[in-house]
Amino acid sequence: MLRSAIRILAIASVIPIPLLAQGQVDPTPAIEAVTQAAFLEGNWAGEGWIQMGPGPKEEFTQTETVTSMLDGAVMLIEGVGHSKGEDAAKQIHHALAVISFDPVNETLVFSSYVAGRPRLDLVPEVAPNTFKWGFSPPNGGEIRYSIVIEDGVWHEVGEFSRDGESWHQFFEMRLTKLGASGRSEPASDRASSHAEAQLERGAAVYRERCYACHEVESGDGEELSPDDFRGGPFPGARGERRALRVPMGGPSVEPEEADGAPALLLSFSLPPGAYATSVLAEVMKG
């Protein structure tokens, strides 16, 4: 086995360096092409509506995170939508998209990913502050979308046509740019977003899930409004990464008795931001 490994290393050592580098390509054309859509970069948040068929319009809140990657050769877009109102915690949309360059056809490619649906690879139309794409859905007709960025506002419209001539609008959203995103912005410098839509969602979740425990309805608890979520005790605080693994200090186990039955008392300490319930969940697995 050792002899075989030495033989493989000996063969690899004589492969010419140019042969190993044959797979490399000049990234300049890809960077120049993808840069056409640089106006989309950033963190965006706002509201919109969608109407499928003859039913009523469904309003939602939306965030879009657009990041330039691989030195500008690829752009990643993540869109997340939530219901608006009392059911604000319900996620109704989550999609990923990648803008890249096709060197064979020398065109931009807009690849869209949504769970449970086939991937779409489309050729978008890009003009200053305008991004358009379209496709034919399985049930027939044509769907087209357009994004126009003006004065820091992302305005997106979706339309459907049965014959390719008469178009019906079924989707619209307006987002506000919250801050720059991309390779020049470290993760530790990305400010947490306190957009109005998020403030409303936080208050709605509190009303839905926390009223009972905080005894709000009985009058003993405290009502919260979106203003209570604005700023908070640390105004201007920036989001940070949470450690995947944390040290557990001073763990100890002592025998105890609870309701006449033998029990164990587990004691330990954790750094700020860690949860004792996560530790107990692992302990209870055993």
N, C-alpha and C positions, 0 to 999 in steps of 0.2 A: 504493500500500500504506500509506504514511504517512497519507494523507488519510483512508483507511478507518479506521485505528486511532484517529485524532483524533475521527472521527464516533462511533465506539463509545464512547470515553471520555466524549464530550459527552452521549450518551444516558444512560450509567450515572450521570453526575453529577446528573441531575435525577430519578432514582428516589427516591420518598419513603422515608425511613428506616423508618417503620412497615411498609412493604411488605417490606423486607429482613428484618425481624424476625419475620415471620409464622410462620416455621418453628420458633421457640423455644417450649419447653413448660416448665412448672413442674416441676422435678425432685423437689419435696418428696414427692409420693405414691410415687415409685419408691424414694426413700431410706428412707421410713418402712416400706415393704413389705419391702425387702431386709434392713433392720436386724433383722427378726424372726429371721434366720438368723445373726446376728452371733456366736453362740456357737460356730460352726464355724471362725471365723478362727484362724489360727495355723499353725505348722509341727509336723507330727505324724509319728511313726515307731513302728513296731512289727511285729507278726507276725500271720499268719492262715493259714487253710486253705480250700481249695475242693475239692469233690467233684462231678465231672460224671458222671452215670450210675452204674453199679454199680462203677466202678473205685475204686482207693484214694484217700484224701485226699492232695492235693498241698499241702505247706506252702510258705509264701513270706514274704518280708519286704516291708514296704510303707511308703512315705512319702506323705503328703498335705500339699500346700501350699495354704492357703486365704487369699486376699487380697481385701480390699475395695478397689474402684477407682471412679473417676469420682465422688469425694466420697461414696461409699457407695451409688450408684445401681446398681452391678453388683458381683457377687462371682464371682471366678475360682477354680476348683478344679483342681489338677493332681495326679493320682495315678500313682505309679510303683511297680511291683512286680518283685521279683527272686526267682528260685528260692532255696531255702534249702539249705544244705549245700555239698557239693563243687562244685556248678555254680552258685555264688552270683553269678557275674558275668553270668548269663543273665537278660536282661530278659524277663519274661513278660506284663507288663501296662503299658500307658501310656494314660491317658485324660485328657481335659479336660472340664470342665463349667462352665456359666455359669448363675448365678442372676440373673434380671432380673425386670422388672415389665411386665405387659401392661396398658396403660392402657385398652384397649377393653373387656376382660373384667374388669379390675380384680383380677387374680390374679397370683401369682408364677409364673414359668416356670423350669423346670429343664431346661436343654438339655445333652445329653450327647454327646460326640464321641469315637469310637474309630476308629482307622485301619481301613479295609476294611469298616466297618459304616455303615448309614444313621444320620443324626442323629436323636436322640430329643428331642422337645419335650414335657415332661410338666408337670402341675400337682402340686406336692408338697404334703404335709400338714406344717405346721410348728406345733409347740407348744413350750413352754419346754424347752430342751435336747434336743429331739427333732425329727428330720427324716425324713420317710418319702416314698417314691415307688414307683411300680410301672408295669408295662406288659405287653402281650401279645406274646410272641415269635412269629416267623413260623411255627414248628412247632406252635403251639397251646399252651394252658394260660395260666397267669398267673405272673408273677415280681414279687416285692415285696422292697424293701430298707428297713431302718430303721437310723437312727443315733441313739444315745443318748449324750450327753456327761455324765459324772458323775465328780467328783473328778479332773478333768484327764485322764480316760481316754475315748477315742473307741471305742465298742463298736458295731460294725456287723454286721448279720445279713442274709443273703439267703435267701429261701425260694421254693419252686416249688410250684404246685398245678395239677393236671390239670383239676379240676372246680370250683375256686374255694372249696372247703370244707375239704378235707384238704390240709395244707401240710407240705412236707418241706424241712428246712434243708439247704442245699448250700454255704453260704459263711458265714465268720465271721472277723472280725479285731478286734484290740484294739491301739490306738495310744496313745502317751503324748505329751502336748503338750510340745514342746521350747522354744517361745518365741513371743512375739507376732509377728504378721505384719500388714501392712496399710499404709495410706497414711501413718500417723504414724511409721513405722519406716523410716529411710533404709537403703538397701542396704548401706552400709558398716558398719551397726550390727548386721547379722544374724549371729549367732554360728554358726560351723560346727557341724554336728551330730555328736556322737560317741555316738550311741545304740548300745546293745549289738548290735542287728542289723547296724549298719554295721561295727562292729568285727569281728564274726564274718565278714562278707563280705570285709573287707580281708585277714584272715588266710587265708581260703579262696582268694582270688585269688592271694595270694603262693605258697601251696602248689601251686596249679595251674600257674602260669606262670613262677615264678621259681626253683623248686628247682634246676633243671638249671644255670642260669647262676651261681647262688650256691653250688653244690656242697654242698647241704645233705645229700643222701643219702650222699655219700662221707665225711661227717664233717668236711670242711674248712670248711663254711659254717655259718651261724648260723640256728637255728630261730626263728620268730617266733610269738607268740601274740597274742590280742586285746589283752592288757595292754600290748604294745609299741606299739599304735596309740593308746592312751589318753593324752591329754596331749601326748606328743611333746616335741621340744626347745623348743616355744613353747606352753606350756600356756595355754589361754584365748585363743589366737590367733583372730581373726575372719576370715571369708572376705572377700576383696576382689575388685573387678573386675580382669580382665586386659586390658591394652591390646590393641586390634586391630592397631595399627601401632606398631612400635618403631624407634628410630633405630639404624642400623648404623655403629659407629665404626671409623675407620681402615681402610677396606677397601683391600686391595692384591692384585695378581696378579703372580706371578713365574714365569718358565719353570723347569721342573724336568725331571728324567729319572727314570723309574721302570721298573726291569727292562729297561733298554735302550731304552725307548720315550719319546718326548716327552710331558711332562705339565705341568700348571699347579698352582702352590701358591697357594691362596686363603686369605687371612688377614683377620680382622675381629673386632670385639668387640661384645658385646650386653649390655644391662642385665640385672640379675637377673630371673629368671622367663621370659626369652625362650629359644628353642631354636635352636641352630645347625642342627639337622636340617631345620627349616622353611625356613631360608635356602637350604640346599643343595638342597632339593627344588625351589625356584623356579629356582635356577641351572641345575640339570640339565635343566629343561624346554627350555632353549635349545639 
